[in-house]
Amino acid sequence: MGGPSAERDVSLRSGAAVAKGLREAGYGVTEVDVKGYDLEIPAGVEAVFVALHGEFGEDGRVQAILNRKGVPYTGSGTEASRASFDKVISKERCAKAGIPTPEYEILRKGGKRSLSFPLVIKPACQGSSIGVHKVLAESDWDAAAKDALTYDERVIVERYIPGRELTVSVVGDEALPVVEIVAPEGWYDTKAKYTAGACQYRVPAPLDEGVRRRCQDLAVRMFKALGCRGFGRVDFRLSPARDLFVLELNNIPGFTETSLLPKAAAQAGMTFSALCDRIMGMARTD
């Protein structure tokens, strides 16, 4: 838990919740606050529950270290973690697998945009909506691009899809119930994500059966296209024309009190401690 990324505070909250859940499930737990780009595993540890969000935790680096140490860990392996965290690779995998995703382009500092407004700009490698902006007009572009580029030298510029925000968590090979996020002013940014009471969550999302099944099917397809294992969460936009677009896959989604995976698991009849236990039981090395 913790880690050196911009998502450190969220990770500490996730880690504390997971530790509590594992203890309730009967595990002996040691909490390790990761401060830099390496980690020491306490003697006697049999497996690691990775609750590190963002850089180092989700990009394959901590997984590579754990592989070298021969310590089983939760979630996806090194390559799948890297592919999930890098939105450029994720977009390429979507195209190869025939998974619908918003039209996009990749820009670097000084690059010229070709897509028209409204747009979303986001760092290629970040999470928790850090550095992500919805841009409606040219007058807002420069500030949004400057902020996104402070987090990564590459940014994804994506056509904004109006409509509904949906997410599907995958545990093992099972898609959990679809969750709809109703955010203030329709924008699910970092503040909305981690402010208790800021958003409404509809669990399960009020969808017709056809849309629900398509959403869950696409989530599992995305999970497999990236080579993920254990658990993850796939985010979608549902357009007014009922078209679904995959935005990204989060390979270590949040476990805080406002997080979406625990909400979906609860709807499926799984307590938080049972969820932690199930994920822990899938720990392995590459």
N, C-alpha and C positions, 0 to 999 in steps of 0.2 A: 504494500500500500504506500501511498505518497508519491514518490518518484520526482524526477527533475522537470517534468513538463509543466505547461501552463494550466494543466488540469489537476495539479497536485492536491488542492484543497478538496475537490470533489472525490478524488481517489481515497483520501484519508477517511472521508465519510463512508464511502463504499466499503473500504476495508474494515472499518469498525463494525458496520452492519453484518458483513459476511462472518467476521470472527464471532460475533454474538450468535448468528444463526448456526454456525458449525458447532459451537459449544453446546447449544440446545439440542443438536443432533447427536451429541455424545463424543465429539472429537476433543482431543487435547490440542490447543491452538497456541501458537506463538506468533505475535504480530511483529512484522518486520517493516519498519519505516525506511524506505529506500530514499537516500538523500542525493545520490549521484548516478553515474552510469555503470555501476557495478553493484554486486550484492554478495553478502556472506550468508550462507544458509546455516542456521544453528544446528549443532550436532543432534542427531536423533530424528531429524525431520524426515518423514516418509514421502511426503508429496507437498506441493505448493499450490495454493489457490492464488492465481494472479488477479489482483484487483487494481492493477496499475493502468490508468487511462492515459491516452495520448502518447507522446514521444517516449521511447524506451520501453513502455509497457505493451503498446499495441503494434509496434512497427517491426517486430521480430527479434529485436536485440536481446531482451530479457529471455525470450524463448531459446535463443542460441546459447546463452550462458547456461541455462538450466539443462539443455541438451548435453553440453560439454561436461557438466557436473554429474550427469546421469540421474537427475532428480525429476520424477514425473511431475507434470504441472497441468493445470486446467486450461481449457480453451484450445485455440488453433495453434498449429505448429509455426515454425519460423517463416516459411515461404508464404503460407496462407495469411499470416498476420501482416507481413509486408505488403502483400497484394491488396488486402482489405484496407490498410491504413493509407495507402497511396491512391488517391482518387483518380489519378491518371490511369494506373493499372486497372483499377476497378471498372472504369469506363470501357477500357479495351476489352475486358473480360465480358462485360455486358453485351457489347457488340458481337463478340465471337459466339456467345451463347444465345443470341437472339432475344435478349432481355431488354424491354423498352426502358429508355432513360432519356432525360431531356437533352435536346440539342445543345452542344457545348463547343468551346474552344479553349486552348491552353495558352496563357499569356505569361510573359516575363516582364520585368521592368522596362518601360519604354515601348512595349508591344502595342500594336494597334488593334482595337476591338472591331469585329465585323458584325456581331449580332446586334439586333435592335432591342430597345427597352420594351417591357420590363425585363430585368436580368437579376440573377443571383451571382455574386462573386464570392469565392471561398478559397482559402489556402489549399494547396494540393494535399498537404499532410498536417491535419489538425483535427481535433474533435471538440465535442461539447459546443458546437456552433461558434467557436472562437475565431474571430476574423471574418465571419460570414455576414454579408450585407445583401439586402434586397434593394436594388437600385431602379428607381422609377423614371429618372430623368437625367439628362446630361449634366445638369448642375450639381448632382450628387455623386457623379462618377469618380472624380479625382480623389476625393477624400476616402471613398470606399476602397478604391484600388490601392491607395497608399497604405491603408490599415491592413488589408489582406496581405500585401507584400511584405509587411513587417514580420509575418509568421512563416513565410516560405518564399523562395525565389520564383516558384511557379504558382500560378493561380488558375483555378477553373472558373471560366465564365459560362454560365448556364442559362438557357432560356427559362424564365420564371413560369411555372405552371400554376395558374389559379385553381382554386378548388379546396379539397380537404386533405388534411395531414393524417396519414395512417402509418402504423408501424406493426411489424410482426416479429415476434421473438421466436427463435428456433432453439430447442434443447434436444440434443441428440440428433435424430432425424425428424423430430416432431415439430410442426408449426403450431404455436400456441394461439389462443384467440386474438383476433385483430383488435388493436387499440386505436381509437381516434383521439387526436389531440386538438382541443379547441383553445387556441392561444389568443392573448390580447391582440386585437387588430389583425388577427390571422397570421401572426409571425412568431414562430417558435425559436426565439433567440436564446442566448445563454442566460439572460436574466429570467426569462419565462421558464426555462428548464429547471432552474435551481432555486426558484422562489416558491415556497410552499403556498398553495392557494392561488397562484397566478393563472393557472390553466385549469380547464376542465378536462377530465379524461373519461371517455365513454368506453366502458369495458363490459361486454364486447361492443365493438363499433356497430351502430345501427346501419347495416348494409344488407342488400338483398343477397340471397344465397350464391348467385353467380359471381358477384363481385368479391364476396368473402373468399370463395374457393380460389378464384384467380389470384387474389392477394396472397393467400397462404402458399399456393403453388409457386408463384414467382419468388417468394421468400426462400423456399427450399431450393429452388433452381439457382438463385444467386449464391446461397450458402455453398452449394456443391460446385458452382462455377469457379469460386474462389478457393476451393479446396479446404474449406473450414471444417472444424470438428468441435464437439463439446457444446458450445452455445454461441449465440450471436443475435443481433437484431437488425432487421432490414427496414429502412424508412422509405415511405412512398408519398407521392402526391396522386390524388384522384381528381381528374379534371371534371368540369361540368358535363362533358360528353361521356363520362364514365370510363375514360381511358386511364390506365394505371401506369405510373412512371417510377422506376426505382431510382432513389437518390443516392443511397450508399448503404454499406453494411458496416455495423459497429461490431468488431470482434470481441471487445470487452465492454459491453454496455454497463451503464450505471447500476449500482445496488443501493442507492440512497432511498430515503423515505418518499421521494417524488419520482423514483425511477420507474420505467415502463415494463421491463422484464418481470419484476416481482408482481406488478399489477396483473399482467397477463397470466402468470403462473397461478396466482390466487383465483382468478376466474376459472382456470382449468382444474381447480380443486387441490392445488399444491401449496402447502404452507411455505413460509420463507425458509425455515430450517430444512424442510424436505427438498426445496429447490437447491439450496447450498449443498446438501448431501448428495443429491443426484449429480450435480456438476462435479463435485469432488470425486465421485466414484468413477468418472470418465477420465481422470488425470493420467497422462502418459507422456513419454518423450517421443520425438520424431522417429 
